[in-house]
Amino acid sequence: MSFYLLVDFGSTYTKISLIDIDNGRLFERVNAHTSISAGVDKGFEEALKKLDEKVNLDEIEIKEV
């Protein structure tokens, strides 16, 4: 399976969606708290960690971010 990884950096939450290209559907979605003072990269890292816990990112092909 091939996937798109969509990222929405927000002022409160960073959201990551994993889209299954072959079936044209949302495969998984996670979010993490984003703090401007801590840096938006922290929210992204936390959301990516949550996604990896649900879907082993090493075992899937991400075509585009």
C-alpha positions in Angstrom: 0.0 0.0 0.0 1.1 3.6 -0.7 0.2 6.5 1.5 0.1 10.3 1.6 1.0 11.9 4.9 -1.0 15.1 5.5 0.1 17.5 8.3 -2.0 20.3 9.7 0.0 22.6 12.1 -2.4 24.4 14.3 -2.1 26.8 17.2 -3.7 24.3 19.6 -3.2 20.9 17.9 -1.1 19.4 15.2 -3.0 16.8 13.2 -1.6 14.1 11.0 -3.7 12.1 8.5 -2.5 9.0 6.7 -4.3 8.6 3.3 -4.4 5.2 1.6 -3.7 6.2 -2.1 -4.8 2.8 -3.5 -8.2 2.9 -1.9 -8.7 6.6 -1.7 -9.6 6.7 1.9 -8.5 7.9 5.3 -6.4 5.2 6.9 -5.5 6.8 10.2 -5.6 10.1 12.0 -3.9 11.4 15.1 -3.3 14.7 16.9 -1.1 16.1 19.5 -1.1 19.3 21.6 0.8 22.2 20.0 2.4 24.9 22.0 3.8 28.0 20.5 6.2 28.5 23.4 7.5 24.9 23.2 7.6 25.1 19.4 5.3 23.5 16.8 8.0 20.9 16.1 7.2 19.3 19.5 3.6 18.8 18.5 4.6 17.3 15.2 7.0 14.9 16.8 4.4 13.8 19.4 1.8 13.3 16.7 4.2 11.3 14.5 5.1 9.2 17.6 1.4 8.5 18.1 0.9 7.5 14.5 3.9 5.2 14.6 2.4 3.4 17.6 -0.8 2.8 15.6 0.9 2.0 12.2 4.5 0.9 12.0 5.8 3.7 9.7 8.9 1.6 8.8 6.6 -0.9 7.1 4.6 1.4 4.9 5.5 3.4 1.8 4.8 7.1 2.1 4.8 8.6 -1.4 4.5 12.3 -0.4 4.2 14.5 2.7 
